[in-house]
Each structure stands twice: as structure tokens, then as C-alpha cells.
Amino acid sequence: MVSHSVFMATMPKKHSKKSNTASRVESLSQLKKTIASQQKTIVTQEKTIATQAKTIATQARELRQAAEQQTATSEILGVIASSPTDLQPVLDAVAENAARLCESNDAVIHRVDGDLLRRVAHYGHVPAPPGKGEEVPLSHGWIAGRAVVDRETIHVHDIMAELETEFPESKSHHERLGTHTILATPLLHGGIPIGTIMIRRTEVRPFSAKQIALLKTFADQAVIAIENVRLFKELQDRNRDLTEALEQQTATSEILSVISSSPTDVQPVFDTIVKNAAKLCEGTGASVIRFDGELLHLIAHYNVSTEVREAMERMFPRQPTRELAIERAILTSTAIHVPTFTKTLNTGITSRSSHGSEHSWLHHYCVTDAPSELSG
């Protein structure tokens, strides 16, 4: 009975060991599964982080590019504002920024000039011998010419592969320069091409869609600059014409007023005429000479030195000869213009004044029914 009791007492111990082992095995298996799941989670998170990092890098690059484009635009607009009548600094800035932001080796801007495209701006390191490439034909055989003729952007991935079939006319030019990828877009004003901007790479690397769009933006800016200068100069010309017309009208009114107030004395009239002639013609001085049919008489002068006035008074009255340009104006009944007052065999005019300064002279004749009068 005792041994049986002992045997019955040891049975639970063996059963407990098996249960513990199974439990441990199950726990280990569950742990492995947990670790595997966590590893998968970590891998997924790493992929997510990598994707986010790429997204952040892309966004950072786009923000940097946007900032660079904004800076370039601001720079170009600043040059336009500071050079309202000088186009060259603006085109230089456009070419430089186009080459830099589009990652090309150079940038060239041409303007239409008859049947040619004339180079007006260049930036970059593509070799271009002096005098060559400054003018290119306005034809399909040249990339810039084709962009203008077709009025559309031309993108050639590798010009060397298309020289024989598409651009044989410019074959030697491109072989000499060693360019490969070329992008050209026309400068359009109201749909009319007025030029082109072209960027080039010395390797085969096509431009991206963003770079193509960016070059079109630079083309628009170049057109704005060209039109801005044209309109500004046109406005200046109109203002100058209006100013000159107003000055002439004022001078005419002044002369008529003097005539009206001095019906019996012509001297104030001639004094007023000579003063306004010098002023409106931007001369340093002026004189009026009267020809009575036989002799020349000095009757008025304006803004001449005492020395010159005394010399002139000693010369007149005198008979007209061909010695002086003022006399030739009378003898030939034509205006005589001496751009540089130099001594020649034909004129016999002294080359310099007593002060050693060069002059320009304009002599004009006036014919009436009465004896002639000459203003000079």
C-alpha cells in the first residue's frame, strides 16, 4: 500500500515537466513570430522613411529651383527697370540665367534681321570663333532658323545623329562646335517671331519638360524687354518731337510778337531770330548776314565772343566769294553744312578757331523778292 501511494504521488511531476516544455516552445514560437512581425514593420517603416526622404529631397529641390527661378526673374526685371533704353544688359542677363537654370553649356539669343538671324547675346563656354555664328540663315537647315520659321520649340536630342537628314546646311558648323543636345524656342510678339533663344549641351542629355517650359519663360521675358525698350524709345521720340514743336511754336510766336511791336525797326526782329536759331538748332552761336545784291552785311549775331564779333565786323561789308561757306550758300542758293570745321583745298576754311577748338557750321540762305538775307 505504501509503494502504491508513492507511485501515485510521482505521476503529476512528470506531467508538469511536459507541460512546461510545451509552454516554453509555444512562447518561443510566439516570440519568433513577434520578432518577425516587428522586423517586417521595421522594414516597412524604413521604406516609408526612404520614400519620405525622397519626397522631401524632391520638394526641397523644387523649392530651390523655384527660388532660383524667382531670383532670376527678379534680376531680369531689375535690369529692365534700370535699363529702359539699353537692351543689351537685359539680353545678357536672360542668356546667363537660361544657361544656368536649364543646366546647359551655353545660351544664345538671336534677333530676326531680314533673311538672317543676328546674334545679340551669348553666355557660356561652347567655343565660337569670332565672326562665326553671329549670323545664321533664317531657314530650316538651322535649328534657330527652324524655330523661327515654324514658330515652335525645336528639341534635338543629338544633333550629330540628325545632321545628314535634318540639318545638312549647318553640318560643318555643328561639327566644329561639338554640340549634341540643342533646344531652341522662338521669341514671339503677338504671334510674330522676332528672334529665338537657344541652349546647347556638349553631351547627349535631353532637356526635361520643366527646362523646356523654363526656356519658354525666358523667351517671354526677352520679348518683354525688347518691347519695353522699343516703346520707351518711341515715347522718348514722341516727347522730343512734341517738345521741339512746342519750342518752335514758342519761337515763332516770339518773333511774330517782336515784328508786331517793331513795325519800323527790323533790328530787334533779327536779334530775336538769331537767338532762337542758336537755341533751337543747339548751336553755340549764330549770325545773320544780309545780301543787298552786291555786298554782304553783318546785321545780327548771338553768343559770340568779343574777339570773334570784332573780327566779323572788320570783314563786313564785303562782296561774296567762294572763300567762306557762308558766301557759298548765297552763290549756290543751297544750305552748306560743315560737320568738322577743317581746312581743305575746296573750302579754304581755317581748321580751328583762335582757341584751338573744332567746330561744326551750318549756313542757310533765304530768298525773297527783296535783296537776299542769309542766316548762318
C-alpha positions as CSV (number, residue, x, y, z in Angstrom):
1,M,0.0,0.0,0.0
2,V,2.8,2.3,0.8
3,S,4.6,1.8,-2.5
4,H,1.4,2.3,-4.4
5,S,0.9,5.6,-2.7
6,V,4.4,6.7,-3.7
7,F,3.9,5.8,-7.3
8,M,0.7,7.7,-7.4
9,A,2.4,10.8,-5.9
10,T,5.2,11.0,-8.6
11,M,2.9,10.9,-11.6
12,P,1.9,14.6,-11.5
13,K,5.6,15.7,-11.5
14,K,6.2,14.0,-14.9
15,H,3.1,15.6,-16.4
16,S,4.2,19.1,-15.1
17,K,7.6,18.9,-16.8
18,K,6.0,18.1,-20.2
19,S,3.5,21.0,-19.8
20,N,6.3,23.4,-19.0
21,T,8.3,22.3,-22.0
22,A,5.4,22.7,-24.4
23,S,4.6,26.1,-22.9
24,R,8.2,27.3,-23.4
25,V,8.2,26.0,-27.0
26,E,4.9,27.8,-27.7
27,S,6.2,31.0,-26.1
28,L,9.4,30.8,-28.1
29,S,7.4,30.3,-31.3
30,Q,5.2,33.3,-30.4
31,L,8.3,35.3,-29.7
32,K,9.8,34.5,-33.1
33,K,6.6,35.5,-34.8
34,T,6.6,38.7,-32.8
35,I,10.2,39.4,-33.8
36,A,9.5,38.6,-37.4
37,S,6.4,40.9,-37.4
38,Q,8.5,43.6,-35.8
39,Q,11.2,43.1,-38.4
40,K,8.6,43.5,-41.2
41,T,7.3,46.6,-39.5
42,I,10.8,48.0,-39.3
43,V,11.4,47.2,-43.0
44,T,8.1,48.9,-43.9
45,Q,8.9,51.9,-41.8
46,E,12.4,52.1,-43.3
47,K,10.8,52.0,-46.8
48,T,8.3,54.7,-45.7
49,I,11.1,56.8,-44.3
50,A,13.1,56.4,-47.5
51,T,10.1,57.4,-49.6
52,Q,9.5,60.4,-47.4
53,A,13.2,61.3,-47.6
54,K,13.0,61.2,-51.4
55,T,9.8,63.2,-51.3
56,I,11.4,65.8,-49.0
57,A,14.5,65.9,-51.3
58,T,12.3,66.4,-54.3
59,Q,10.3,69.1,-52.6
60,A,13.5,70.8,-51.4
61,R,14.9,70.6,-54.9
62,E,11.7,72.0,-56.4
63,L,11.7,74.8,-53.8
64,R,15.3,75.6,-54.5
65,Q,14.6,75.6,-58.3
66,A,11.5,77.8,-57.7
67,A,13.6,80.2,-55.6
68,E,16.3,80.3,-58.3
69,Q,13.7,81.0,-61.0
70,Q,12.2,83.7,-58.9
71,T,15.6,85.2,-58.2
72,A,16.4,85.1,-61.9
73,T,13.1,86.7,-62.8
74,S,13.7,89.4,-60.2
75,E,17.2,90.0,-61.6
76,I,15.9,90.3,-65.1
77,L,13.1,92.6,-64.1
78,G,15.6,94.7,-62.2
79,V,17.8,95.1,-65.2
80,I,14.8,96.0,-67.3
81,A,13.8,98.7,-64.8
82,S,17.4,100.1,-64.6
83,S,18.0,100.0,-68.4
84,P,14.8,101.3,-70.0
85,T,16.7,102.3,-73.2
86,D,19.6,99.8,-73.2
87,L,18.5,96.4,-74.3
88,Q,21.9,94.7,-74.1
89,P,22.2,94.2,-70.3
90,V,18.8,92.7,-70.3
91,L,19.5,90.1,-73.0
92,D,22.8,89.3,-71.4
93,A,21.0,88.6,-68.1
94,V,18.4,86.4,-69.8
95,A,21.1,84.4,-71.6
96,E,23.1,83.9,-68.4
97,N,20.1,82.8,-66.3
98,A,18.8,80.5,-69.1
99,A,22.1,78.7,-69.4
100,R,22.5,78.4,-65.6
101,L,19.0,77.3,-64.6
102,C,18.5,74.9,-67.6
103,E,21.9,73.4,-66.9
104,S,23.2,74.0,-70.4
105,N,26.7,74.7,-71.6
106,D,25.7,77.9,-73.2
107,A,22.7,80.1,-74.3
108,V,22.4,82.2,-77.5
109,I,19.8,84.9,-78.3
110,H,19.3,85.8,-82.0
111,R,17.1,88.5,-83.4
112,V,15.5,88.5,-86.8
113,D,17.2,90.8,-89.3
114,G,15.7,90.4,-92.8
115,D,16.6,86.9,-94.0
116,L,19.1,86.4,-91.2
117,L,19.2,85.8,-87.5
118,R,21.8,88.1,-85.9
119,R,23.3,87.0,-82.6
120,V,22.7,89.7,-79.9
121,A,23.6,87.9,-76.7
122,H,25.7,84.8,-75.7
123,Y,26.6,83.2,-72.4
124,G,28.6,80.0,-71.8
125,H,31.6,78.0,-72.8
126,V,30.7,76.5,-76.2
127,P,33.6,77.5,-78.5
128,A,32.5,80.0,-81.1
129,P,35.3,81.6,-83.3
130,P,34.9,85.4,-83.7
131,G,32.7,86.3,-86.6
132,K,31.2,82.8,-87.0
133,G,27.8,82.0,-85.7
134,E,27.0,85.7,-85.3
135,E,24.6,85.5,-88.3
136,V,22.8,82.4,-89.4
137,P,20.3,81.9,-92.2
138,L,16.6,82.1,-91.5
139,S,15.9,78.6,-92.8
140,H,15.0,75.0,-91.8
141,G,18.6,74.0,-92.2
142,W,19.5,75.7,-88.9
143,I,17.9,74.9,-85.5
144,A,17.4,78.5,-84.6
145,G,16.1,79.3,-88.1
146,R,13.6,76.4,-87.9
147,A,12.3,77.5,-84.6
148,V,11.5,81.0,-86.1
149,V,10.1,79.7,-89.4
150,D,7.9,77.1,-87.7
151,R,7.1,79.4,-84.7
152,E,7.6,76.5,-82.3
153,T,10.1,75.0,-79.9
154,I,12.7,72.7,-81.5
155,H,14.3,70.0,-79.3
156,V,17.1,67.9,-80.9
157,H,18.3,65.2,-78.6
158,D,21.5,64.6,-80.6
159,I,22.2,66.9,-83.5
160,M,25.1,64.8,-84.7
161,A,22.7,61.9,-85.4
162,E,20.5,64.2,-87.5
163,L,22.9,66.3,-89.4
164,E,22.7,64.4,-92.7
165,T,18.9,64.0,-92.7
166,E,17.6,67.1,-90.9
167,F,20.3,69.8,-90.8
168,P,22.8,69.3,-93.6
169,E,23.1,73.0,-94.2
170,S,24.6,73.6,-90.8
171,K,26.6,70.3,-90.6
172,S,30.1,71.9,-90.6
173,H,29.0,74.5,-88.0
174,H,27.9,71.9,-85.5
175,E,30.8,69.5,-86.2
176,R,33.2,72.4,-85.4
177,L,31.4,73.3,-82.2
178,G,30.9,69.7,-80.9
179,T,27.4,70.3,-79.6
180,H,24.9,67.5,-79.2
181,T,21.6,68.3,-77.4
182,I,20.1,71.6,-78.5
183,L,16.8,73.3,-77.5
184,A,15.6,76.4,-79.3
185,T,12.3,78.4,-78.8
186,P,11.1,81.4,-80.8
187,L,10.7,84.9,-79.4
188,L,7.1,85.7,-80.3
189,H,5.4,89.1,-80.1
190,G,1.8,88.9,-81.0
191,G,2.4,85.6,-82.7
192,I,5.1,87.2,-84.9
193,P,8.6,85.8,-84.4
194,I,11.2,88.4,-83.7
195,G,14.1,86.2,-82.7
196,T,15.0,83.0,-80.8
197,I,16.7,81.8,-77.7
198,M,18.7,78.6,-77.9
199,I,20.6,76.5,-75.3
200,R,23.1,73.7,-76.0
201,R,24.9,70.8,-74.4
202,T,28.1,69.2,-75.4
203,E,26.7,65.8,-74.4
204,V,23.7,63.8,-75.3
205,R,21.3,64.7,-72.4
206,P,17.8,65.8,-73.5
207,F,16.3,68.7,-71.6
208,S,13.4,67.9,-69.2
209,A,9.8,69.1,-69.6
210,K,10.4,71.7,-66.8
211,Q,13.5,73.0,-68.5
212,I,11.7,73.3,-71.8
213,A,8.9,75.3,-70.1
214,L,11.5,77.4,-68.3
215,L,13.2,78.3,-71.6
216,K,9.9,79.5,-72.9
217,T,9.5,81.7,-69.9
218,F,12.9,83.2,-70.6
219,A,11.8,83.8,-74.2
220,D,8.8,85.7,-72.9
221,Q,11.0,87.8,-70.7
222,A,13.3,88.6,-73.6
223,V,10.3,89.7,-75.7
224,I,9.0,91.9,-72.8
225,A,12.5,93.5,-72.6
226,I,12.7,94.1,-76.4
227,E,9.2,95.6,-76.5
228,N,9.8,97.7,-73.3
229,V,12.9,99.3,-74.9
230,R,11.1,99.9,-78.2
231,L,8.1,101.5,-76.5
232,F,10.3,103.6,-74.2
233,K,12.4,104.9,-77.1
234,E,9.2,105.5,-79.1
235,L,7.8,107.5,-76.2
236,Q,11.0,109.5,-75.9
237,D,11.0,110.3,-79.7
238,R,7.4,111.5,-79.4
239,N,8.1,113.6,-76.4
240,R,11.1,115.0,-78.1
241,D,9.1,115.8,-81.2
242,L,6.4,117.5,-79.1
243,T,9.0,119.4,-77.2
244,E,10.7,120.6,-80.4
245,A,7.3,121.5,-82.0
246,L,6.4,123.5,-78.8
247,E,9.8,125.3,-78.8
248,Q,9.4,126.1,-82.5
249,Q,5.9,127.4,-81.9
250,T,7.1,129.5,-79.0
251,A,10.0,130.9,-81.0
252,T,7.7,131.7,-83.9
253,S,5.2,133.4,-81.5
254,E,8.1,135.4,-80.0
255,I,9.4,136.5,-83.4
256,L,5.9,137.5,-84.6
257,S,5.4,139.4,-81.4
258,V,8.6,141.4,-82.0
259,I,7.6,142.1,-85.6
260,S,4.3,143.4,-84.4
261,S,5.8,145.6,-81.7
262,S,8.6,146.9,-84.0
263,P,7.0,147.7,-87.4
264,T,9.7,150.3,-88.3
265,D,12.7,148.7,-86.6
266,V,14.0,145.4,-88.0
267,Q,17.0,145.0,-85.7
268,P,15.0,143.6,-82.7
269,V,13.5,141.1,-85.1
270,F,16.8,139.9,-86.4
271,D,18.2,139.7,-82.8
272,T,15.3,137.5,-81.8
273,I,15.7,135.3,-84.9
274,V,19.4,134.7,-84.4
275,K,18.8,133.9,-80.7
276,N,16.1,131.4,-81.4
277,A,18.1,129.9,-84.3
278,A,21.0,129.1,-82.0
279,K,18.8,127.8,-79.3
280,L,16.5,125.5,-81.4
281,C,19.4,124.2,-83.5
282,E,21.5,123.6,-80.4
283,G,24.3,125.8,-81.7
284,T,26.8,127.7,-79.6
285,G,26.3,130.8,-81.6
286,A,24.6,132.2,-84.7
287,S,24.8,135.2,-87.1
288,V,22.5,136.8,-89.7
289,I,24.1,138.1,-92.8
290,R,22.2,140.3,-95.3
291,F,23.0,140.4,-99.0
292,D,21.8,143.5,-100.8
293,G,22.6,142.2,-104.3
294,E,26.2,143.5,-104.2
295,L,27.6,143.3,-100.7
296,L,27.2,141.1,-97.6
297,H,26.3,142.9,-94.4
298,L,26.5,141.6,-90.8
299,I,23.3,142.6,-89.2
300,A,22.9,140.3,-86.1
301,H,24.8,137.8,-84.1
302,Y,24.2,135.8,-80.9
303,N,26.5,134.3,-78.2
304,V,29.8,135.1,-80.0
305,S,32.9,136.3,-78.2
306,T,34.1,139.9,-78.4
307,E,37.1,138.8,-80.4
308,V,35.0,136.9,-82.9
309,R,32.5,139.7,-83.1
310,E,35.1,142.3,-83.8
311,A,36.7,140.1,-86.4
312,M,33.4,139.6,-88.2
313,E,32.7,143.4,-88.1
314,R,36.0,144.0,-89.8
315,M,35.1,141.5,-92.5
316,F,31.8,143.1,-93.5
317,P,30.5,144.6,-95.7
318,R,32.2,142.6,-98.4
319,Q,31.4,141.1,-101.8
320,P,30.5,137.4,-101.8
321,T,33.2,134.9,-102.9
322,R,33.7,131.2,-102.6
323,E,36.2,131.6,-99.8
324,L,33.8,131.2,-97.0
325,A,31.0,128.6,-96.7
326,I,28.5,131.3,-95.7
327,E,29.2,133.0,-99.1
328,R,28.9,129.8,-101.0
329,A,25.4,129.3,-99.5
330,I,24.5,132.6,-101.2
331,L,26.2,131.9,-104.5
332,T,24.8,128.3,-104.8
333,S,21.4,129.0,-103.2
334,T,21.9,125.9,-101.0
335,A,22.4,125.1,-97.4
336,I,26.0,124.5,-96.5
337,H,26.8,122.1,-93.7
338,V,30.4,121.7,-92.4
339,P,30.4,118.8,-89.9
340,T,34.0,119.5,-88.9
341,F,35.5,122.9,-89.4
342,T,38.7,121.8,-91.1
343,K,40.9,123.4,-93.8
344,T,40.6,121.7,-97.2
345,L,41.6,122.6,-100.8
346,N,37.9,123.0,-101.7
347,T,36.8,125.3,-98.8
348,G,40.0,127.1,-97.8
349,I,38.5,127.3,-94.3
350,T,40.7,127.7,-91.3
351,S,40.8,124.4,-89.4
352,R,40.5,125.8,-85.8
353,S,39.4,128.9,-84.0
354,S,41.8,131.1,-82.1
355,H,41.1,129.0,-79.0
356,G,42.1,125.7,-80.8
357,S,38.7,124.0,-80.6
358,E,36.9,122.3,-83.5
359,H,33.5,123.5,-84.7
360,S,30.6,122.4,-86.9
361,W,28.9,125.0,-89.1
362,L,25.5,125.2,-90.8
363,H,24.8,128.0,-93.3
364,H,21.3,128.5,-94.8
365,Y,20.1,131.0,-97.3
366,C,16.8,132.9,-97.5
367,V,15.5,134.2,-100.8
368,T,12.8,136.9,-101.0
369,D,11.7,139.4,-103.6
370,A,13.8,141.9,-101.9
371,P,17.6,141.6,-101.6
372,S,18.6,138.3,-100.0
373,E,19.2,137.7,-96.4
374,L,21.3,134.8,-95.1
375,S,21.3,133.2,-91.7
376,G,24.2,131.1,-90.5
